[in-house]
Amino acid sequence: MQFDVLIEVRPRQGISDPEGATIERSLPTLGYDGVTSVRVGKAIRCTIEAEDEALAHAELEDLCARFLTNPVIEDAAISMQPQVER
């Protein structure tokens, strides 16, 4: 099976996010007064082939821990869905 994957990586709670802080400070001058708690991360999209969803998820968790994130300061959220036959 093939799965379409979205991995969202963001700084852990309590970890400084200077880019997010800069954006948050700038928003009121642009007229966006109600936006708070801005955090900046990265999104990684890919396709993975595995026998089933559980194996795909396990492989993606390992990929995140070993390569895509710094597990000391970042968290990753994995979303995936089976690819639709075309």
BALO-945678 format. One record per atom (N, C-alpha, C, O): chain; x, y, z; atom name. Coordinates in steps of 0.1 Angstrom, whole numbers, padded with zeros to 4 digits. Layout:
N
('A', (X, Y, Z), 'CA')
...
***
This chain:
86
('A', (0008, -0012, 0000), 'N')
('A', (0000, 0000, 0000), 'CA')
('A', (0009, 0012, 0000), 'C')
('A', (0020, 0012, 0005), 'O')
('A', (0004, 0023, -0006), 'N')
('A', (0011, 0036, -0006), 'CA')
('A', (0002, 0046, 0002), 'C')
('A', (-0010, 0046, 0001), 'O')
('A', (0009, 0054, 0010), 'N')
('A', (0002, 0064, 0018), 'CA')
('A', (0008, 0078, 0015), 'C')
('A', (0020, 0080, 0014), 'O')
('A', (-0001, 0088, 0014), 'N')
('A', (0003, 0102, 0013), 'CA')
('A', (0005, 0106, 0027), 'C')
('A', (-0003, 0104, 0036), 'O')
('A', (0016, 0113, 0030), 'N')
('A', (0020, 0116, 0043), 'CA')
('A', (0023, 0131, 0045), 'C')
('A', (0028, 0138, 0036), 'O')
('A', (0019, 0137, 0056), 'N')
('A', (0022, 0151, 0060), 'CA')
('A', (0028, 0150, 0074), 'C')
('A', (0022, 0145, 0084), 'O')
('A', (0041, 0154, 0075), 'N')
('A', (0047, 0155, 0088), 'CA')
('A', (0049, 0170, 0092), 'C')
('A', (0055, 0177, 0084), 'O')
('A', (0043, 0174, 0103), 'N')
('A', (0045, 0188, 0108), 'CA')
('A', (0055, 0188, 0120), 'C')
('A', (0052, 0181, 0130), 'O')
('A', (0065, 0195, 0118), 'N')
('A', (0076, 0196, 0128), 'CA')
('A', (0075, 0210, 0134), 'C')
('A', (0074, 0220, 0127), 'O')
('A', (0075, 0211, 0147), 'N')
('A', (0074, 0224, 0154), 'CA')
('A', (0082, 0224, 0167), 'C')
('A', (0084, 0213, 0172), 'O')
('A', (0086, 0236, 0171), 'N')
('A', (0094, 0236, 0184), 'CA')
('A', (0085, 0231, 0196), 'C')
('A', (0073, 0234, 0196), 'O')
('A', (0091, 0224, 0205), 'N')
('A', (0084, 0219, 0217), 'CA')
('A', (0079, 0231, 0225), 'C')
('A', (0085, 0242, 0225), 'O')
('A', (0069, 0229, 0232), 'N')
('A', (0064, 0239, 0241), 'CA')
('A', (0075, 0243, 0251), 'C')
('A', (0082, 0234, 0256), 'O')
('A', (0077, 0256, 0253), 'N')
('A', (0087, 0261, 0262), 'CA')
('A', (0100, 0263, 0256), 'C')
('A', (0109, 0269, 0262), 'O')
('A', (0102, 0259, 0243), 'N')
('A', (0114, 0262, 0236), 'CA')
('A', (0113, 0275, 0228), 'C')
('A', (0102, 0277, 0222), 'O')
('A', (0123, 0283, 0229), 'N')
('A', (0123, 0296, 0223), 'CA')
('A', (0120, 0295, 0208), 'C')
('A', (0126, 0286, 0201), 'O')
('A', (0112, 0303, 0202), 'N')
('A', (0108, 0303, 0188), 'CA')
('A', (0110, 0318, 0183), 'C')
('A', (0100, 0325, 0182), 'O')
('A', (0122, 0323, 0180), 'N')
('A', (0124, 0337, 0177), 'CA')
('A', (0116, 0341, 0164), 'C')
('A', (0112, 0352, 0163), 'O')
('A', (0115, 0331, 0154), 'N')
('A', (0108, 0335, 0142), 'CA')
('A', (0093, 0337, 0145), 'C')
('A', (0087, 0346, 0140), 'O')
('A', (0087, 0328, 0153), 'N')
('A', (0073, 0330, 0157), 'CA')
('A', (0071, 0342, 0165), 'C')
('A', (0061, 0349, 0163), 'O')
('A', (0080, 0346, 0174), 'N')
('A', (0079, 0358, 0182), 'CA')
('A', (0080, 0370, 0173), 'C')
('A', (0072, 0380, 0175), 'O')
('A', (0089, 0370, 0163), 'N')
('A', (0090, 0382, 0154), 'CA')
('A', (0077, 0384, 0146), 'C')
('A', (0072, 0395, 0145), 'O')
('A', (0071, 0373, 0141), 'N')
('A', (0058, 0373, 0134), 'CA')
('A', (0047, 0379, 0143), 'C')
('A', (0040, 0387, 0139), 'O')
('A', (0047, 0373, 0155), 'N')
('A', (0036, 0377, 0164), 'CA')
('A', (0037, 0392, 0168), 'C')
('A', (0027, 0399, 0169), 'O')
('A', (0049, 0397, 0170), 'N')
('A', (0051, 0412, 0173), 'CA')
('A', (0047, 0420, 0161), 'C')
('A', (0042, 0432, 0163), 'O')
('A', (0049, 0415, 0149), 'N')
('A', (0046, 0423, 0137), 'CA')
('A', (0031, 0424, 0133), 'C')
('A', (0026, 0433, 0127), 'O')
('A', (0023, 0414, 0137), 'N')
('A', (0009, 0413, 0133), 'CA')
('A', (0000, 0425, 0137), 'C')
('A', (-0008, 0429, 0129), 'O')
('A', (0001, 0430, 0149), 'N')
('A', (-0007, 0442, 0152), 'CA')
('A', (-0005, 0454, 0143), 'C')
('A', (-0015, 0461, 0140), 'O')
('A', (0007, 0456, 0138), 'N')
('A', (0009, 0467, 0129), 'CA')
('A', (0003, 0465, 0116), 'C')
('A', (0001, 0474, 0108), 'O')
('A', (0000, 0452, 0113), 'N')
('A', (-0007, 0449, 0100), 'CA')
('A', (-0022, 0448, 0102), 'C')
('A', (-0029, 0445, 0093), 'O')
('A', (-0027, 0450, 0114), 'N')
('A', (-0041, 0450, 0117), 'CA')
('A', (-0046, 0437, 0122), 'C')
('A', (-0059, 0435, 0123), 'O')
('A', (-0038, 0428, 0126), 'N')
('A', (-0042, 0415, 0131), 'CA')
('A', (-0039, 0414, 0146), 'C')
('A', (-0029, 0409, 0151), 'O')
('A', (-0049, 0421, 0154), 'N')
('A', (-0047, 0422, 0168), 'CA')
('A', (-0050, 0409, 0176), 'C')
('A', (-0045, 0408, 0187), 'O')
('A', (-0058, 0401, 0171), 'N')
('A', (-0062, 0389, 0179), 'CA')
('A', (-0054, 0376, 0177), 'C')
('A', (-0058, 0366, 0182), 'O')
('A', (-0043, 0377, 0170), 'N')
('A', (-0035, 0365, 0167), 'CA')
('A', (-0024, 0364, 0178), 'C')
('A', (-0016, 0373, 0179), 'O')
('A', (-0024, 0353, 0185), 'N')
('A', (-0013, 0351, 0195), 'CA')
('A', (-0008, 0337, 0194), 'C')
('A', (-0012, 0328, 0186), 'O')
('A', (0002, 0334, 0202), 'N')
('A', (0008, 0321, 0203), 'CA')
('A', (0014, 0316, 0190), 'C')
('A', (0012, 0304, 0186), 'O')
('A', (0020, 0324, 0182), 'N')
('A', (0025, 0321, 0169), 'CA')
('A', (0038, 0312, 0171), 'C')
('A', (0047, 0315, 0178), 'O')
('A', (0038, 0300, 0164), 'N')
('A', (0049, 0291, 0164), 'CA')
('A', (0052, 0288, 0149), 'C')
('A', (0043, 0285, 0142), 'O')
('A', (0064, 0288, 0146), 'N')
('A', (0068, 0285, 0132), 'CA')
('A', (0075, 0271, 0132), 'C')
('A', (0083, 0268, 0140), 'O')
('A', (0071, 0263, 0122), 'N')
('A', (0077, 0250, 0121), 'CA')
('A', (0080, 0247, 0106), 'C')
('A', (0081, 0256, 0098), 'O')
('A', (0079, 0234, 0103), 'N')
('A', (0081, 0230, 0089), 'CA')
('A', (0071, 0219, 0086), 'C')
('A', (0068, 0211, 0094), 'O')
('A', (0068, 0218, 0073), 'N')
('A', (0059, 0207, 0068), 'CA')
('A', (0066, 0199, 0058), 'C')
('A', (0072, 0205, 0049), 'O')
('A', (0066, 0186, 0060), 'N')
('A', (0072, 0177, 0050), 'CA')
('A', (0062, 0168, 0045), 'C')
('A', (0055, 0161, 0052), 'O')
('A', (0061, 0167, 0032), 'N')
('A', (0051, 0159, 0025), 'CA')
('A', (0059, 0148, 0017), 'C')
('A', (0069, 0151, 0011), 'O')
('A', (0054, 0136, 0018), 'N')
('A', (0060, 0125, 0011), 'CA')
('A', (0050, 0114, 0008), 'C')
('A', (0039, 0114, 0013), 'O')
('A', (0055, 0103, 0002), 'N')
('A', (0047, 0091, -0001), 'CA')
('A', (0055, 0080, 0005), 'C')
('A', (0067, 0079, 0003), 'O')
('A', (0049, 0071, 0012), 'N')
('A', (0056, 0059, 0017), 'CA')
('A', (0048, 0046, 0013), 'C')
('A', (0036, 0046, 0013), 'O')
('A', (0056, 0036, 0010), 'N')
('A', (0050, 0023, 0007), 'CA')
('A', (0053, 0014, 0019), 'C')
('A', (0064, 0012, 0024), 'O')
('A', (0042, 0007, 0023), 'N')
('A', (0043, -0003, 0034), 'CA')
('A', (0032, -0013, 0033), 'C')
('A', (0022, -0010, 0026), 'O')
('A', (0033, -0024, 0041), 'N')
('A', (0023, -0034, 0040), 'CA')
('A', (0010, -0029, 0046), 'C')
('A', (-0001, -0033, 0041), 'O')
('A', (0011, -0021, 0057), 'N')
('A', (-0002, -0016, 0063), 'CA')
('A', (0001, -0003, 0070), 'C')
('A', (0013, 0002, 0070), 'O')
('A', (-0009, 0004, 0075), 'N')
('A', (-0008, 0017, 0081), 'CA')
('A', (0001, 0017, 0093), 'C')
('A', (0009, 0026, 0096), 'O')
('A', (0000, 0006, 0101), 'N')
('A', (0008, 0005, 0114), 'CA')
('A', (0023, 0005, 0110), 'C')
('A', (0031, 0011, 0117), 'O')
('A', (0027, -0003, 0100), 'N')
('A', (0041, -0004, 0097), 'CA')
('A', (0046, 0009, 0091), 'C')
('A', (0057, 0014, 0093), 'O')
('A', (0037, 0016, 0083), 'N')
('A', (0041, 0029, 0077), 'CA')
('A', (0043, 0039, 0088), 'C')
('A', (0053, 0047, 0088), 'O')
('A', (0034, 0039, 0098), 'N')
('A', (0035, 0049, 0109), 'CA')
('A', (0047, 0046, 0117), 'C')
('A', (0054, 0056, 0121), 'O')
('A', (0051, 0034, 0120), 'N')
('A', (0063, 0030, 0128), 'CA')
('A', (0075, 0035, 0120), 'C')
('A', (0084, 0040, 0126), 'O')
('A', (0076, 0033, 0107), 'N')
('A', (0087, 0037, 0099), 'CA')
('A', (0089, 0052, 0099), 'C')
('A', (0100, 0058, 0100), 'O')
('A', (0077, 0059, 0098), 'N')
('A', (0078, 0074, 0098), 'CA')
('A', (0082, 0079, 0112), 'C')
('A', (0089, 0089, 0113), 'O')
('A', (0077, 0073, 0123), 'N')
('A', (0082, 0077, 0136), 'CA')
('A', (0097, 0076, 0137), 'C')
('A', (0103, 0085, 0143), 'O')
('A', (0102, 0065, 0132), 'N')
('A', (0117, 0063, 0133), 'CA')
('A', (0124, 0073, 0124), 'C')
('A', (0134, 0079, 0128), 'O')
('A', (0119, 0076, 0112), 'N')
('A', (0124, 0086, 0104), 'CA')
('A', (0125, 0100, 0111), 'C')
('A', (0135, 0107, 0110), 'O')
('A', (0114, 0103, 0117), 'N')
('A', (0113, 0116, 0125), 'CA')
('A', (0124, 0116, 0136), 'C')
('A', (0131, 0126, 0137), 'O')
('A', (0124, 0106, 0144), 'N')
('A', (0134, 0106, 0155), 'CA')
('A', (0148, 0106, 0151), 'C')
('A', (0157, 0112, 0157), 'O')
('A', (0151, 0099, 0140), 'N')
('A', (0165, 0098, 0135), 'CA')
('A', (0170, 0108, 0126), 'C')
('A', (0182, 0111, 0125), 'O')
('A', (0161, 0115, 0119), 'N')
('A', (0166, 0124, 0108), 'CA')
('A', (0158, 0137, 0107), 'C')
('A', (0165, 0147, 0105), 'O')
('A', (0145, 0137, 0107), 'N')
('A', (0137, 0149, 0104), 'CA')
('A', (0136, 0159, 0115), 'C')
('A', (0133, 0170, 0113), 'O')
('A', (0138, 0155, 0127), 'N')
('A', (0136, 0164, 0139), 'CA')
('A', (0148, 0163, 0148), 'C')
('A', (0156, 0153, 0148), 'O')
('A', (0149, 0173, 0156), 'N')
('A', (0158, 0173, 0167), 'CA')
('A', (0149, 0170, 0179), 'C')
('A', (0143, 0179, 0184), 'O')
('A', (0149, 0157, 0184), 'N')
('A', (0139, 0153, 0194), 'CA')
('A', (0141, 0160, 0208), 'C')
('A', (0132, 0159, 0216), 'O')
('A', (0152, 0167, 0209), 'N')
('A', (0154, 0175, 0222), 'CA')
('A', (0145, 0187, 0222), 'C')
('A', (0140, 0191, 0232), 'O')
('A', (0144, 0194, 0210), 'N')
('A', (0137, 0206, 0209), 'CA')
('A', (0124, 0207, 0200), 'C')
('A', (0117, 0217, 0200), 'O')
('A', (0122, 0196, 0193), 'N')
('A', (0111, 0196, 0183), 'CA')
('A', (0102, 0184, 0185), 'C')
('A', (0106, 0173, 0189), 'O')
('A', (0089, 0186, 0182), 'N')
('A', (0079, 0176, 0181), 'CA')
('A', (0074, 0174, 0167), 'C')
('A', (0075, 0183, 0159), 'O')
('A', (0070, 0162, 0163), 'N')
('A', (0065, 0159, 0150), 'CA')
('A', (0051, 0153, 0151), 'C')
('A', (0048, 0145, 0160), 'O')
('A', (0042, 0158, 0142), 'N')
('A', (0028, 0152, 0141), 'CA')
('A', (0027, 0146, 0127), 'C')
('A', (0030, 0152, 0117), 'O')
('A', (0024, 0133, 0127), 'N')
('A', (0023, 0126, 0114), 'CA')
('A', (0008, 0124, 0110), 'C')
('A', (0000, 0118, 0118), 'O')
('A', (0005, 0128, 0098), 'N')
('A', (-0009, 0125, 0093), 'CA')
('A', (-0006, 0117, 0080), 'C')
('A', (0003, 0120, 0072), 'O')
('A', (-0015, 0107, 0078), 'N')
('A', (-0013, 0100, 0065), 'CA')
('A', (-0027, 0094, 0061), 'C')
('A', (-0035, 0091, 0070), 'O')
('A', (-0028, 0091, 0048), 'N')
('A', (-0040, 0085, 0043), 'CA')
('A', (-0036, 0076, 0031), 'C')
('A', (-0026, 0079, 0024), 'O')
('A', (-0043, 0065, 0029), 'N')
('A', (-0040, 0057, 0018), 'CA')
('A', (-0042, 0065, 0005), 'C')
('A', (-0051, 0073, 0003), 'O')
('A', (-0032, 0062, -0004), 'N')
('A', (-0033, 0068, -0018), 'CA')
('A', (-0045, 0063, -0025), 'C')
('A', (-0048, 0051, -0024), 'O')
('A', (-0052, 0071, -0032), 'N')
('A', (-0063, 0067, -0041), 'CA')
('A', (-0058, 0062, -0054), 'C')
('A', (-0049, 0069, -0060), 'O')
('A', (-0062, 0051, -0058), 'N')
('A', (-0058, 0046, -0071), 'CA')
('A', (-0062, 0056, -0082), 'C')
('A', (-0073, 0061, -0082), 'O')
('A', (-0053, 0058, -0092), 'N')
('A', (-0056, 0068, -0103), 'CA')
('A', (-0056, 0061, -0116), 'C')
('A', (-0059, 0067, -0126), 'O')
***
